[in-house]
Amino acid sequence: MISAMFTEVGAAITAFSTALGNGITSVIAMFYDSTNGITPLGSLLLIGVGVGLVYFGWRLIKGLISLRRA
C-alpha cells in the first residue's frame, strides 16, 4: 500500500516537472530560436531589460545624492 502511494506521488512529480519543462521551453522559443538566433520579441526584451537597468541605476544614484543633502 505504501509502495503504491509512493509510486503515485513519484508519477505526479514526474508529470509536474515534465509540464514545467515544456512550459519553459515554449517560453524560451518565443525569445530565442536555435536556427535564426534571437527573435524580434527577444530583442525587445533585451532592450527593455537594458532600459530598466539604466533607470534603476539612475534612481539609485539620485537617491544616494538626495540622502547626502539631507
C-alpha positions in Angstrom: 0.0 0.0 0.0 2.8 2.4 0.9 4.7 1.4 -2.2 1.7 2.2 -4.4 1.4 5.6 -2.7 5.0 6.4 -3.4 4.6 5.3 -7.0 1.7 7.7 -7.5 3.5 10.6 -5.8 6.5 9.9 -8.0 4.3 9.9 -11.1 2.7 13.2 -10.1 6.1 14.8 -9.5 7.4 13.5 -12.9 4.3 14.8 -14.6 4.6 18.2 -13.0 8.3 18.5 -13.8 7.6 17.5 -17.4 4.9 20.1 -17.7 7.1 22.7 -16.2 10.0 21.9 -18.5 7.7 22.0 -21.6 6.4 25.4 -20.5 9.8 26.8 -20.0 10.9 25.5 -23.4 7.9 27.1 -25.1 8.6 30.5 -23.4 12.2 30.4 -24.4 11.2 29.6 -28.0 9.4 33.0 -28.1 12.7 34.8 -27.4 15.3 32.7 -29.0 15.3 30.3 -32.0 18.2 27.9 -32.4 18.3 28.3 -36.2 17.8 32.0 -36.6 19.1 33.3 -33.2 17.3 35.9 -31.2 13.7 36.8 -32.3 12.3 40.3 -32.6 10.5 39.7 -29.3 13.8 38.7 -27.7 15.4 41.9 -29.0 12.7 44.0 -27.4 13.1 42.1 -24.2 16.8 42.8 -24.1 16.2 46.5 -24.9 13.6 46.6 -22.1 15.9 45.0 -19.6 18.7 47.4 -20.6 16.5 50.4 -20.2 15.2 49.1 -16.8 18.8 48.6 -15.5 19.8 52.1 -16.6 16.7 53.6 -15.0 17.3 51.6 -11.8 20.9 52.8 -11.6 19.9 56.4 -12.3 17.3 56.3 -9.5 19.8 54.7 -7.1 22.3 57.4 -7.8 19.7 60.1 -7.4 18.6 58.6 -4.1 22.1 58.5 -2.8 22.7 62.1 -3.7 19.4 63.3 -2.1 20.3 61.3 1.1 23.6 63.1 1.3 22.0 66.5 1.1 19.5 65.8 3.9 
